[in-house]
C-alpha cells in the first residue's frame, strides 16, 4: 500500500495529540491521591462516565477491526459487533451496582471484599495484568496501522509513538485524564462515523468507482502464451501443492510480479515479496512505486427487476442492503505464503475472489459453521464476547469513578445506547469500504480511514485522528488498570508493603511505564493480525478468569476465597494454554495451521465452564465446618 502523508492530515493529528497531552497536564493536579489517580476520586458525572464507557469500549477493535472484518468478510464481521454489545446486558443487569458497592478502585478489591485472601489478591492481580496485556496488543497494532497513512511512518514507529504518549497521559493524571480523553473521543467517534455512514448511503453503489489513486483498475485477465503474454515477458511458472494454485511470474518494464493461473487465464494478484537479501517488494517493486493499492469493488450489480446496471444513486438503509444482496463483489479474502521466488524469496500472494452479495450478507465467509470445529469456534467466540465484557478490568474500574451505585447503572445505560448505535454504523462503513475499492489487502484494519479518504482528505484526517484517540483512550484505561493491579493489589495488599497514599501513586506510575514498554514490544511483534480477532482473545481470558468469580461471589453464598482463587487460576491458565497452542498462533509462530495441537482458535467453550466448575468444586470442599 502506498500511503502519501498530507500536511493537513499531519497538522490535525499533531493538534489533537497536543490537546490530549495538554488535558493530561491540566488534570495532573487532581491525581495526587491514590483514589484520584486510580479512580478519579469517584467524582465523574454519570453521563460523562457513560460516554467515557463508550469511548473506552469502542477501541481499535471496534472501529478498525470490525469495519475491516466486515469490509473483507461481510456479515461475519458484524457478529463481533453483536457479541460486544450483548455483553453489556450482563454488565447492566448483573455487575454494575453490586460491583460498585463491593470495591474501591480495582477488580481485586471487589472479589476480596469479604475475605481478605492473599490468594485472591495475587491471582486477581495477575489476571488483571494478563487480560490488560492481551487487550493492549491489538490497540498497539492498531496504532501502528494508523500512523502509516497519517504520517508515512513504519508500523513500529506508530507503536512506539502511541506507547510514549499514553505513558505520559497515565503517568501525569491517571484516570481523570483518561476519562476525559475517552469522553471526547467517544462522542467524536460516534458523530463522525454517522457522517461517514451517511456519505456511503448518499453515494450508493457503482461498478465504476472514480478512478483515482485509491481505486484499482479493473481486474485484468489475459491469455497465457508459452513464452510471453501480451506486453509481458514470461519468466517462470510454479505449481504450489499447499494451496493447489499455479503461480506465474511475469515481467513488464523491468518489474516482475506473480500472477495466478486459473483455467488458462491469468489473474493479477496483489503480492508482497521478501527477497533473500531482505528487500521488500510490493507487486514486484519498492513501496515507493505505489503499485500495491487498495482493492475490492463491485463486479456486477442488478436492479430489482434483474437488469444489470452501473450505479444506483443515493439509497435508503434497507435499499442499500437489498442492492448489495443483488451484487457480486471482488474481494481478496485469503492470502498464501510460499517460497516460490527465484533463490527462495518469501512471497505472500493475496488471492482475488468474486463473491455474491447474498453470500456476504449471511454468515459463512469468516466463521465456518458447516463442520463441528467451526461450530465450536463460533459458540466459543460468542461466549467470550457475551461474558467477557462484564469481566474486563479496565471496564470494571470505571464503575468506581462515579459517586454511587445508581450512577453506575445510569452510566451503563448511556454506554449501551452509544455503543449500540455505533455498532450499527460499522455495518455501513465496512460494506462501504468493501464496495468502493478502498480495502487495503495488506491491512483490512484501515478500511474505515481509507473509506473516509475516498470522500475527503479533511474527513480522513479527522477520522484518523479520532481513531488514534480511540487507541490512546483505551490504552490509557488499560494501563491504569494494570498499574493499579501492581501498586495496589500486589504491592500494598498481597506483599503487605506499607505505602503512603503518595507512594501508591508513584508505584502506579512506575508500573504504568513498565506495562507500556511491554505493550510496545507486543504491538510490534503482532503486526498484521486483525485487531478485532486479537481482542476476542482478551475477552476469552477475561470471561474465563474473572466472570465466574464475579457471578458466584454475588449470587452463591457458598463461594469461598479458595474457590475464587482456584477459579481465576484455572480459567486463566486454560484459556491462555488453548490460545497459545491454537492454529492462529501457530501461523504467528511461522508454522502451519495443521500442525497445531488442537483445532480451536477460541478457548471459551472449554475454559469458561472449567472455571465455573472449579469454583463450585473447590468451594464445596473448603466450606467452614459449623460446630454444634
N, C-alpha and C positions, 0 to 999 in steps of 0.2 A: 504494500500500500504506500502510495506516495502522498505524504501529507506536507503541505506547504504552509508554514505558520504565517499568520497575518498580523500586522501591527495592532489592529483594532482588537483582535482576539487576545493578544498578549496584554494590551492595556486593561481590558475588562477583567482579565484573570488576575493581574497584579493588583488592581484596585480592590478586588474582592478579598484577596489574601491579606492585603494591608488592613482592610476593615476588620476582618476576623481577628487579626493579631492585636489591633487597637482595642477591640472589645475585650479580649483576654486581659490585657494590662489594666483596663478600666475596672474590671471586676476582681482583680487580684486582691484588692484591699478587703473584700468580703470573704476571702478564703483563708483567713488566719487560724481559725479553729478547725478541728478535725470534722466536726459536723458541717461546717461551712464548706470545707474542701471536698468531702466525700458525698454530701447530700444537700448542698446549697442551703444548709441551715433549716430545711423544711419550710421555706418561705415562698416557694414558687406558686403563682396563681394556677388554679386548676385548668383554666383554658390554655394558658401559655404552656403548661406541662403537657396537656393533651396534644397540642400541635408539635411540641418537642418530642413527645412519644412517637408521633408520626414521622418526624424528621429523623429520629434515632432509628426507627424500624425500617423506613424506606431507604435502605442502604444501597451500596453499589450493586448488590444482588437484585434489588427490586428495579432500579432504574436502568442499569446497564445490562445485567444478566438476564432478567426476564424478557425485556424488549429484544435482546439478542437471540434468546431461545425461540421466541415467537417468530422473529424475522427469518430464522433458519429452519425451524421445525414446525411452525404453525401452532395449532391449538394446544399441543402438548406443553408448550412453554407456559401457557396460561394456567395449566394445572398447578404450577408453583404459586401463582397469584392466589388461586383458590385456597390452597393449603395454608399459605402465610396468613390470609385473612381469617380463615376458620379458626386458627389458633387463638385469636383474640376472644372468641366466645368463652374458651376455658379461662383466659385471663380475667374476663369481666365477671363471670358468674361464680368462679371458684377461688381465685387467688387474690384479687385486688384488695378488698377490705381486710380480710383476715391477715394477709401478709403485712399490711401497714400497721396493724395492731401488735404484731409479734416483734418486728425488727426495729433497728436503729438506723443503720445505713449500709449494711451488707447482707448478702444472701445467707451467710453462715449465722448471722445474728438471729434470723427468723427460725432456722432449723434448731438452733441451740438454746432458744429462749427458755425452754422448760427443763433443760438437762445439765448445762454446764459441762459438756462432754469434750474431752480432748480429741477423741476420735472424730466427732462431728466437726470440730474446729479445723482439724487437719485436712480431712477428706473434702469438706465443703470448699475450703480454700483452694485445694488442688484442682477440684472440679471447676471452680470459677476460672482459674488460670487456663485449664485445658480448653474449656468452651470459648473463652475470650480469644485465645490464640487461634483456634480453628476459625472463629468468625473474623479475626483480624486478617488472615491470609487473603480471602477474596477482596476485602476492602483495599489492601495494598496492591493487589494485582490490578484492580480497577483504577487505582491512582496512576499506575504506570501506563495503562491503556489510554487514559485521558491526556496525559502530558504530551504524548507523541503528536496528535493533531493540533493541540493548542500551541505548543512551543517548538515542535520539531525536534524534541529531545528523545533519546533512547528510553526504553521502558524502565531500566534500573534507576535512571536519574529521577524519574517521576516517583518511584517508590521511596527513594531517599528523601526527596523533597517533602512529600506528604508526611513521612515519619518525623522529619525535623520540625515541621510546622505544628503537628499535633502534640509532640512532646513539649513544645513551647506553650501551647494552649493549656495543657493539663498541668504543667509544672508551675504556671503562673496563677491560674484561677480555678482549677479543678472543675467541679460540677456546675457551678454558677455560669461560668463562661461556656461550658459545653452545652448547657441548657439553652442559652440564648442563640448560640450558633445553630443548634438543631431547630429551634423555633423559626428562625429566619429562613433557613434552607428548606424546611418542611413546607412552609407557606409558599415559598418561591417555586419549589418543585411542582407542587400541585397546580399553581397558577399557569406556569409556562408550559407544562405538559398538556393542560387544557387547550392553550393556544395552538400548540403543535398538532394535537389531535384534530382540532377544528380545521386547520390548514389541509390536513390529509383528506378529510371529508370534502372540503371545498374543491380540491384538485381532482378528486375522483380517481379512476383507473384509466390507464392508457398503455397500449402495446408499443407506443413510440415515444418514450420519455425524451425530454430535452437532451440533446447530445452536448454534454459539457464535460469538464474534467472529471466529474464524479459519476458519469454514466458510461457503461461499456458499449462497444459496438455490438451488432447482432452476433450471436454465437456462430462462428464460421464452420462450415463443413465442406471439405473438398475431396475430390477423388484421390486415392492413393496410387502412385505410379511406382514402378520398381526402383528407379534411381532418383526421381525428383517429383516434387509436387509443384504445381504452377506457382512460380515466384519464390520457391524454397529449394534448398539443397538437402537431399535425403542423406542423413548421417548414420542412423542406427535404429534397429527395431529389437525390442526385448519383450519376451513373454514372462510375466511375473506370476509364479504359481500361487503366491499367498493371496493376491487379490483376484486372480483369474482374468486379469486385463492384459492387453498388449499395448505397450508404450512405444511411440515413435519419436525419434529425435530429429528435428528439422532446423535448418539454419536459414536466416534471411538477413541481409545487411550486416553480417558479422555477429548476429545474436542467435544463439542456439537455445531452443526450448523444447520441452516434452509435450507431446500430444497423446490423446487416447484413440486407439483404433477400435471402431465398432462397425461391424457389417460393411467393411470396405469403405468406411467413411472416417475421417479424422475430426475429432472434437478438440478444440483448443482448451486446455485446462490450465488454470492458474497453478503455478508451481514455485516452490522455494527450494533452492539448491545450496547445500553447504558443501563446498568443494574440499578435497583432501588438504588443500593449503589453508583452509579456514575462511575463505571468502564466501560471502552470502550473495547469491544471485536471485533476483525476483523476476520470474519469466525469462530467465537467461541473461539478465542484465543487472547492473547495480541498482539499488533502490532509487537513486537519484534520477534514473531514466524515466521513472513514472509508469512503467509497464504493468505493475501489479496494482489493479484498480478495483473499486467496488463493483460487485456483480450481483445478479439476481433480479429478475424482471418478469413482466408478463409475456408469455409466449403466444397466448391465444385468449381471446375474450369474446363471449357470446352475450347477446341481449336476451330479454325474457322470451322472445319468440324463437330463439335458437339461431339467430343470424350472427355471423362474425362481424365484429365492429372493432374500430381502432381505439375509441375512447368513450367514456360515459358522461363526462362533465361532472358537476357537483352532485354529491349523493347524500341522502339521509343515512342515519345509523343503520337501519335494517336493510336499506337498499345496498349499502356498502358490503355487508356480509353476503347478501344474495349474489351480487356481482362477482365477488371473489369465488363463491361456490361454482360459478359458471365459467371460470377461467382455468388456464394452465400456466404454471409458474416455472421458470428456470431457476433452480437453486443449486447450491454447492454444499449439500449437507454432510458429505463424507470426504475424507482425505485418506491418502495411503502413503506410507513412508517405505521407501525401498532404496537399496544401493544399486541403482541401475545406470548411473552415470559413468562416463569414462574414468577409469582409475579409482572407482569406488566412491564417487561422490554420493552424499546422502541427500535424497530428493523427497520432498513432501509434495504430492500432487493432489490438488483439490478437484474432485470429480463432479462435472455438471450432471444434473438430473432434471427432467421435466416431470412435474407432479401436478395432478389435477387439484383445483381449488377445493373440490368437495372432500378430497382426502386430507388436505391441510386443515380443514375446519372440523376435523374429527380426530380423536386420539389414535395414535399408532405410529407416528413418524419418529418420535424420540423414545417414548416408553412403549416397548413391545410387550403386549399383554396376551399374545397368542399362545405362548408356552408357559409352563409352570414357573420357570425362573423369572420371566417378565412380569407375571402376576405378583410374585413375591416381592420383587423390587418395587413395583408400583405401590402395593399395600404398605411396604416398609417406608417408602418415601412419604406417603400421605400421613402415616402415623407420626413420623418425625416432625413434619411441618405442623400438624394439628396440635401435637402435645408439646413441641419444643418451645413455642412462643412464650408460654407461661413459665418457662424454666430458664430463660436466658438471663444471666446475671446482670448485664447492662440494662435490660428492660426492668428487671425486678427492683434494682436500686432506685429507679425513677419514682417508685411509689413512696420513697422516703423523702422526696423533695417537696411534697405538698403538706399542708398543715394537719389534715385529718383523714380518716378512712373514707368519709363521704366525698372529699375532694379527690381521693384516689379513684373512686368509682366514676365520678364525673369526668376525670381526665381520660379514663379508659373509653368512655362513650365518645368523647371528642376524637380520640385517636382512631377508633373503629370507623367513624364517619369519614375522616380524611383519608385513611389508608384504603378503605373500600372504594372510594371514588377514584383514587389514583390507580388502583389495580385494574379498574375498568378501562382507564386510559391506556394502559400498557398494551391492550389488545389492538387499539388503533395505531399506536406508534410502531409496534412490532410488524403488523401487517403492512403498514405504510412503507416501512423500510424494505420489506420483502418485495413489494410490487413496484417500487420506484427506482430500483437499481442502485441502492446505496449501501448494501451489506458488504462489509469487508470480510472476504473469505478467510483472511488470516486472523481476524478477531471480531467475531459476531457481537461482542460486548459494545462495539462502537456504533451499533445500529441507530440508536436514538440521536446521539450527537450528529452523525452523518446525515440523518434524515433532516434535522434542523438546518444543516449546512446547505442542503439542496434547495431550501426555501430562501434563506437569508443568512449572510455572514454574521449580522448582528445577533440574530436568533441563535445561531450556532455558538457564538461567543458566550451569550448569556446562559444557554443550556449547559454548555461545557463547564462554565464557572460554577453553576448550581450543582452539576454532577460532582465536581471536585469538592464542593461544600458538603455534598452528601457523604463523601468519603471522610472528610475532616470531622463532621459531626458524629458519625458512627464510631470512627476510630477513637475519638476523644472519650466517648462514653465507655467504650470497651476498656481503654487504658485506665480510666478512673476506677472501673470495677476491678480490674486486675491489681492495681496498686492498693486498693482497699483490702483485697484478699491477702496481700503480702504484709502490709503495715498493721492492719487492724486484726485480721483473723490469725495469721501465722505468728507474727512477732509479738503483738500485745497479748492475745488470748492464748494461743497454743503454747508458745515458748515462755510465756509469762514475763517477757521483758517489760520492765516498767518504763513507759514512755510518757512524757508530758504531752499535753494536747499539741503543742508546737512540734514536739518530737515525732508524733504520729504523722503530721502533715509533711515534715521533712522526709520521713521514711517513705511515705507515699510518693513523693516527688522522685526520690531516687529509684523506687520500684518502677515508676512510670517510664523513666529513662531506660531502664533495663528491658522492660517489656517492649518498648518502642523499637529498640535495636533488634530484638528477636523478630518482631513483626516485619521489619525491613528486610532481613535476610530471607524469611519465608516468602515474602511477596516477590522477591527476585527469583527464588527457586521455582515457584509455581506459575511463572509466566506462561500464558497461552491457554490455561484452563478456564472454562466458563465460570463466572463468579457466582451465578445462581446455583450451579451444581455444587460448588465448594461450600456455600452457605448451608446447603442441605445437610452436609456432614456436621456442621456446628449444631444445627437443630437436633440431629440424631443423638449427638453426645449429650446435649442439654436434656433432651427428653428421657434419655436412658439413665443419666446420673442424678438429675435433680428433681424431675417431676414426681416420680414415685414417692420420694421422701416428703415433698410438699403436700401431696394429696393425702397420704396416710397420716401424716402429722396432724393435719386439720380435721380429718374425718374418721380416724380409727383410734380409739382410746388405748388400745393395747400396744401401740407403737412404742418401741424403746429406743434408747440412744444407740445401742449396738446394732439394732435393726436398721436404723438410718445410716449409720457409718458403713455397715457392710453393703447396704443397697447402693450407696453412692459409689463405693469402690468397685463392686461387681458390674454395675451399669456402665461406669466409665471405662473400665478395662475391656469389657466385652465389646463395647461399641468401637473403641479405638483399635482393638485387635482385628475386628471384621473389616474396618475401613482400610487399615494398613496392609491387609492381605487381599484386598478386593481387585477385580480386573482393572478398574480405572487407575488404581495406584500402581499396578504392575506396568501399565503403559507409561506412567510418570517415571518409573524406575528405568525405562528403556527396554522393558521385557514385553513379551507377547501376552495379550489378554488371556489366551487359552492356558497359559502357564500358572494362572492364579490358583490359590488353594481352594477357592470356592467361587460360585458364580454371582454372589450378591454384591451389588455396589452400595446398597443402603442397609445399615445394620439394625434398624429399629424393630423389625418384626421379631428378632431374636433377643436383642439387648434390653428392650423396654419390658416385656413380660418377665425376663430373667431378673431384672432389678426389683420389680414388684414382688415376685416370688421369694427372692432373697430376704426382703424386708419382712414379709409375713413369717417366714420360717424362723429367722433369727429372733424376731420379736417374741414369738411364741416360746422359743427356747430360753429366753432371758427375762421372763416375767418375774417380778418380785414376788417372793413367797409370803403369803399372808399368814401370820401366826394367829391361831385361835385361842 
